[in-house]
Amino acid sequence: MATISSLGIGSGLDLNGLLDQLKSAEREKLAPITQQQQSYQSQISAYGQLESALTQFQDAAAKLNEAEFFQGVTSEVTGDAVTAAGGSDAAPGRYDIEVTQLARAQSLAADGVDDKTRELDSAGTLTLSVGSDDGTTIDIAADSSLEDVRDSINASGAGVQASIVNDGDAANPYRLVLTSEATGTESQMSVSFDDGGTASELGGLLSYNGTDPDTMTQTVEAVDAALSVNGISISSQSNTVEGAVQGVTLSIAETGSATLGVERDSGAVKSAVKGFVDSYNKLQEKMADLTSFNAETGDAGELLGDSTLRSVESQLRNALGGSAGDGTFQVLSDVGISLQVDGTLELDEEKLGDAVDNDLAALSDFFTGTDEAGGLAGQVDGVLGRMLEEGGLIANSTQGLEDSIERLGERYTRTEENINDTIARYREQFAQLDSMIANMNSTSSYLTQQFDNMNAQLGRN
């Protein structure tokens, strides 16, 4: 039997076209699988959008779950003498500040030498002390220059900054200057150099303990900052003053007067509560979009009828509608937040403002709670945490869809293999049919020719 290399050549039939139609019909079996995969993928994307909205709402709730947040203050300084930074324990009030002296660091200067790079007869041990510390010892090599001594001091971590000053003297202009890194009278320096009794040049330059004989000169005296707050005199080793006003750090800039006003940051609390309401309403809007249905077009949200989303809605309603203890404020409506028919929250800013201005402690207790059980914000944060955590409601639902997509992928592969096997079988059958019809046509032509020859021999027309 002849082998047919291209379908239809032997029979004259469009077997390739027919095979393509059969192949297309067989591959229609893959369409439902692909559509289901796309549907699951759309749901996963929808869960991602829901998770994002839930996370934003959790952030808003968590902010109201910090008692320190309700104790925040704002500070305003009038005058240039100081700047201020208030902490959560700052005491609200008005403070009149008078700065009469800034804290200064002590500076000592040695006598000059002719060349800062010249080797000094300087072998020995330099000891630097700041305040009451035990002192830092620095080994100085015999061939050290004034620059080398400076660099050794700066690398020692002694709390002293060394520099070289050119004072313009014609003979010996280069003077080593030591400055304490800390201000105040408790950071005065002492300097000594032990050269083993060799009367070295450096030993004759570096000596100071505040009493004669000192070879170094005090050029800047160490002094404490002096100020008064509401008439109370205060001394500080540093120009950064803590404790002069409870919970406030003052930074002294110059001598003079300033007025500090400290107030509770009620604006931040109101803004945070409004953010809580707005974030929840955005979450509601997103959930409504994911479960929407257009009767005219038939378009539906990706999570219409989804049990996970219904569970999210139910748990949030229970958390927001529940009681937060037995204090002054017990439910959301007590602080001006009401649940609407459409599921959103509405804020009565006047009622909230009254709670913030007149009973901030009770408002803090309402949101943060007075014990480990937590207030309303803590309860909401806990519910959201369980939804969003690894192995939680959203993660489990997403994982279930991903597993389904994986199984559909395996099913798609098996179906495609079956389709390919079927098409291969059709091709083989069509090839056999083509060959058979070709043989039949060949036999028919042969018989016709033989009959024509017989008729010619018999004289038949």
C-alpha positions in Angstrom: 0.0 0.0 0.0 1.4 3.5 -0.9 2.4 5.8 1.9 0.5 9.2 2.0 2.8 12.0 3.1 0.2 14.7 3.0 -3.5 14.2 3.9 -5.9 14.5 1.0 -3.4 14.0 -1.9 -4.5 10.4 -2.5 -8.2 11.0 -2.0 -8.6 14.6 -3.1 -10.5 15.3 0.1 -9.8 18.2 2.4 -8.7 16.0 5.3 -6.3 18.5 6.7 -9.1 21.0 7.0 -11.3 18.4 8.6 -8.5 17.5 11.1 -8.0 21.1 12.0 -11.8 21.4 12.8 -11.7 18.3 14.9 -8.6 19.6 16.7 -10.4 22.9 17.4 -13.4 21.1 18.7 -11.3 18.9 21.0 -9.4 21.9 22.4 -12.7 23.5 23.5 -12.5 21.0 26.4 -9.6 23.2 27.7 -11.7 26.4 27.7 -13.6 25.7 31.0 -10.4 24.8 32.8 -8.8 28.1 31.6 -11.8 30.1 32.6 -11.9 28.5 36.0 -8.2 29.3 36.5 -8.8 32.9 35.5 -11.7 33.1 37.9 -9.6 31.8 40.8 -6.8 34.2 39.9 -9.2 37.1 39.9 -10.4 36.0 43.3 -6.8 35.9 44.6 -6.3 39.4 43.3 -9.5 40.5 45.0 -8.2 39.0 48.3 -5.1 41.0 47.8 -7.1 44.2 47.5 -9.1 43.2 50.6 -6.0 42.4 52.5 -4.5 45.8 51.6 -7.7 47.6 52.8 -7.7 45.6 56.0 -4.0 46.4 56.7 -4.7 50.1 56.3 -7.6 49.9 58.7 -5.4 47.9 61.1 -2.7 50.6 61.0 -5.4 53.2 61.9 -6.7 51.1 64.8 -3.2 50.3 66.1 -2.4 54.0 66.3 -5.4 54.5 68.7 -4.2 51.5 70.7 -1.2 53.3 72.2 -1.9 55.1 75.5 1.2 57.2 74.9 -0.3 58.6 71.8 -3.1 60.2 73.8 -0.5 61.8 76.1 1.3 63.6 73.2 2.0 67.3 73.5 2.8 70.2 71.3 5.3 72.8 72.4 5.7 76.3 71.1 8.6 78.7 72.0 8.4 82.4 71.8 11.9 84.0 71.8 15.3 82.9 70.6 17.0 81.8 73.8 15.9 78.2 73.7 14.3 75.6 71.6 12.2 72.7 73.1 11.2 69.1 72.4 8.4 67.7 74.5 7.8 64.0 75.4 4.7 62.1 76.3 5.1 62.9 80.0 5.4 66.7 79.5 3.3 68.7 81.8 1.1 71.2 79.9 1.5 74.8 81.0 3.3 78.1 80.3 6.9 78.5 81.3 8.9 81.8 81.4 12.6 81.1 80.8 15.5 83.4 81.4 19.0 82.3 80.2 21.9 84.2 81.8 24.8 82.0 80.8 25.6 79.2 78.3 27.6 76.2 79.3 31.1 76.3 77.9 33.9 73.8 77.5 37.4 74.4 78.9 40.2 75.1 76.5 44.0 75.0 77.3 46.8 76.3 75.1 50.5 75.3 75.3 53.4 77.6 74.6 54.4 77.8 70.9 57.1 76.0 69.0 58.8 77.1 65.8 57.8 74.2 63.5 54.7 72.0 63.9 56.4 69.2 61.8 59.8 69.3 63.6 60.7 66.3 65.7 60.5 67.1 69.4 62.5 65.6 72.1 59.3 64.0 73.4 59.6 60.4 74.5 57.2 59.7 77.3 53.6 59.2 78.5 51.0 61.9 78.2 48.0 61.6 80.6 44.7 63.4 80.0 41.9 63.5 82.5 38.5 65.1 82.0 36.5 65.7 85.2 36.7 62.9 87.7 37.7 60.1 85.2 40.8 58.0 85.8 42.6 59.6 82.8 43.8 58.3 79.5 47.4 57.6 78.9 49.0 58.1 75.5 52.5 56.9 74.6 54.5 59.5 72.7 57.5 58.4 70.6 60.8 60.3 70.8 60.6 61.5 67.2 57.1 62.9 67.4 56.2 66.3 66.0 53.5 68.6 67.4 51.2 67.3 64.6 51.9 63.7 65.7 51.0 64.6 69.3 47.8 66.3 68.1 46.8 63.2 66.1 47.6 60.8 68.9 45.4 62.8 71.3 42.5 62.9 68.8 42.8 59.1 68.2 42.9 58.2 71.9 39.2 58.7 72.8 40.2 60.8 75.9 37.3 63.2 75.5 39.6 65.9 74.4 39.9 67.5 71.0 43.4 68.7 70.0 44.2 71.3 67.4 47.2 73.5 66.4 46.8 77.3 66.3 49.2 79.7 64.6 49.1 82.8 66.8 51.4 84.8 64.5 54.4 84.9 66.8 57.6 85.5 64.8 59.6 82.9 66.6 57.3 80.2 68.0 53.8 80.6 66.4 52.5 77.0 66.6 50.5 76.2 69.8 48.8 73.0 70.8 45.2 73.7 72.0 43.2 71.2 74.0 39.4 71.5 74.3 37.2 69.3 76.4 34.5 67.6 74.3 32.0 68.2 77.2 30.9 71.5 78.6 30.5 72.4 82.3 32.6 72.7 85.4 32.6 68.9 85.9 34.5 68.4 82.6 37.6 70.4 83.4 40.9 68.9 82.2 44.2 68.0 83.8 47.3 67.4 81.7 50.6 65.8 82.6 53.6 64.4 80.8 56.0 61.9 82.2 59.3 62.0 80.4 61.2 60.0 83.0 63.0 63.1 84.4 64.7 63.9 81.1 63.4 67.5 81.0 62.1 66.9 77.4 60.8 69.7 75.3 57.3 68.3 75.3 57.3 67.8 79.1 58.0 71.6 79.4 54.9 72.3 77.2 52.2 70.0 78.5 51.3 70.5 82.2 48.0 71.7 83.7 46.0 70.9 86.9 44.7 74.3 87.8 47.5 75.1 90.2 51.0 76.5 89.9 53.2 75.6 88.3 51.1 75.1 85.0 52.9 75.4 81.7 49.6 75.5 79.8 47.3 78.5 79.8 43.5 78.3 80.3 42.1 80.3 77.4 38.4 79.4 78.0 37.1 78.7 81.5 34.6 75.8 81.9 31.3 77.1 83.1 27.8 75.7 83.6 24.7 76.9 81.9 22.6 79.2 84.1 18.9 79.8 83.6 15.6 80.2 85.5 12.2 78.6 84.7 9.3 80.4 86.2 11.6 82.0 88.7 13.4 78.9 89.8 17.2 79.0 89.2 18.7 76.1 87.4 22.3 75.1 86.7 23.2 72.6 83.9 26.5 71.1 82.8 25.3 71.1 79.3 23.3 73.5 77.0 20.9 70.6 76.6 18.8 70.8 79.7 16.4 68.0 80.9 14.2 68.2 83.9 13.9 71.9 84.1 10.4 71.4 82.6 8.9 68.0 83.1 9.1 65.9 80.0 10.7 68.7 77.9 14.2 68.9 76.7 15.4 72.5 76.4 18.3 73.4 74.1 19.9 76.7 75.0 20.8 78.8 72.0 21.7 82.2 73.5 21.3 84.4 76.6 18.0 86.1 76.8 14.3 85.4 77.5 11.8 82.9 76.0 8.3 81.6 76.8 7.5 78.0 76.4 3.9 76.8 76.0 3.1 73.1 76.3 -0.3 71.7 75.4 -1.9 68.3 74.8 -1.9 67.5 71.1 -5.6 67.3 70.8 -5.4 67.9 67.0 -3.4 64.7 66.5 -6.0 62.7 68.5 -8.9 64.1 66.5 -7.0 63.4 63.3 -6.3 59.8 64.3 -9.9 59.1 65.2 -11.0 60.6 61.9 -8.4 58.5 60.1 -9.9 55.4 61.9 -13.3 56.3 60.5 -12.1 57.1 57.0 -10.0 54.0 56.8 -13.0 51.8 57.8 -15.2 53.5 55.3 -12.6 52.9 52.5 -12.6 49.2 53.6 -16.4 49.1 53.4 -16.2 50.7 49.9 -13.7 48.1 48.8 -15.8 45.2 50.1 -19.0 46.7 48.4 -17.1 46.9 45.2 -15.8 43.3 45.5 -19.4 42.0 46.1 -21.3 44.3 43.7 -23.7 43.1 41.0 -25.1 45.0 38.0 -28.5 43.5 37.1 -28.5 45.2 33.7 -25.1 44.1 32.5 -24.7 41.0 34.7 -21.3 42.2 35.9 -20.4 40.9 39.3 -17.6 41.5 41.8 -15.0 38.9 42.2 -16.1 38.0 45.8 -19.8 38.2 45.3 -21.3 35.6 47.7 -17.8 34.8 49.1 -17.9 33.2 52.6 -14.5 34.6 53.6 -15.6 38.2 52.9 -18.9 37.6 54.7 -16.9 36.4 57.7 -14.7 39.5 57.6 -17.8 41.8 57.6 -19.4 39.9 60.4 -16.3 39.9 62.7 -15.8 43.6 62.1 -19.4 44.5 62.9 -19.2 42.5 66.1 -15.9 44.2 67.1 -17.1 47.7 66.3 -20.6 47.2 67.8 -19.3 45.7 71.1 -18.7 47.4 74.4 -15.2 48.6 75.4 -15.5 48.4 79.1 -17.6 50.2 81.7 -15.9 53.6 81.8 -17.3 57.0 80.8 -17.3 56.0 77.1 -18.5 52.4 76.4 -19.5 52.2 72.8 -18.5 54.1 69.6 -21.6 56.3 69.7 -20.4 57.7 73.0 -17.5 59.4 71.3 -19.4 60.6 68.3 -19.0 57.6 65.9 -22.2 55.9 64.6 -22.7 52.9 62.4 -24.9 53.7 59.4 -27.4 51.4 57.6 -25.0 51.0 54.7 -22.3 49.7 57.0 -20.2 52.8 57.0 -19.2 54.9 60.0 -20.2 58.5 60.5 -18.2 60.9 62.7 -19.8 63.7 64.8 -16.7 65.9 65.0 -18.3 68.2 67.6 -19.0 65.3 69.9 -15.6 63.9 69.4 -14.0 67.4 70.0 -15.9 67.6 73.3 -14.5 64.3 74.4 -11.0 65.2 73.4 -11.1 68.6 75.1 -12.9 67.7 78.3 -12.2 64.0 79.0 -9.1 62.9 77.1 -8.2 60.3 79.8 -11.6 58.5 79.4 -11.2 58.6 75.6 -7.8 57.0 75.9 -9.2 54.3 78.2 -12.0 53.7 75.7 -9.6 53.1 72.8 -6.7 51.5 74.6 -8.3 49.9 77.6 -7.2 49.8 81.2 -6.0 46.2 81.2 -4.6 43.4 79.0 -8.1 42.9 77.4 -7.6 46.2 75.7 -10.1 48.9 74.6 -12.0 49.1 71.4 -9.0 49.8 69.2 -7.2 46.9 70.8 -10.1 44.6 70.2 -10.4 45.7 66.5 -6.6 45.3 66.1 -6.8 41.8 67.5 -9.6 40.8 65.1 -7.7 42.2 62.2 -4.5 40.5 63.3 -6.1 37.1 63.3 -7.5 37.8 59.8 -4.2 38.9 58.4 -1.7 36.7 60.1 0.1 33.8 58.4 -2.4 30.9 58.5 -5.3 33.4 59.1 -8.5 33.8 57.3 -7.2 35.7 54.2 -4.1 33.6 53.9 -6.0 30.3 54.1 -8.5 31.4 51.5 -5.8 32.6 49.2 -3.9 29.3 49.7 -7.0 27.3 48.9 -7.4 29.1 45.6 -3.7 28.7 44.7 -4.1 24.9 45.4 -7.1 24.8 43.2 -5.2 26.6 40.4 -2.4 24.1 40.7 -4.8 21.2 40.4 -6.5 22.8 37.4 -3.1 23.1 35.8 -2.5 19.4 36.3 -5.9 18.7 34.8 -5.2 21.0 31.9 -2.0 19.1 31.2 -3.8 15.7 31.3 -6.6 17.0 29.0 -4.2 18.5 26.5 -2.3 15.2 26.4 -5.5 13.3 25.7 -6.4 15.8 23.0 -3.0 15.3 21.4 -3.5 11.5 21.5 -7.0 11.8 20.0 -5.7 14.1 17.1 -2.9 11.7 16.5 -5.4 8.9 16.3 -7.6 10.9 13.9 -4.5 11.7 11.7 -3.6 8.0 11.5 -7.2 7.1 10.6 -7.4 9.8 8.0 -4.1 8.7 6.5 -5.5 5.2 6.2 -8.7 6.5 4.7 -6.7 8.6 2.2 -4.6 5.7 1.2 -7.6 3.4 0.9 -9.5 5.9 -1.3 -6.4 6.4 -3.4 -6.1 2.7 -4.0 -9.8 2.4 -4.8 -9.5 5.3 -7.3 -6.4 3.6 -8.8 -8.3 0.3 -9.1 -11.3 2.0 -10.6 -9.2 3.7 -13.2 -7.5 0.4 -14.1 -10.8 -1.4 -14.5 -12.2 1.4 -16.6 -9.2 1.2 -18.9 -9.5 -2.6 -19.2 -13.2 -2.3 -20.1 -12.4 0.3 -22.7 -9.8 -2.0 -24.2 -12.2 -4.9 -24.3 -14.9 -2.9 -26.0 -12.4 -1.7 -28.6 -11.3 -5.3 -29.4 -14.9 -6.4 -29.7 -15.7 -3.4 -31.9 -18.0 -1.9 -29.5 -18.2 1.8 -29.3 
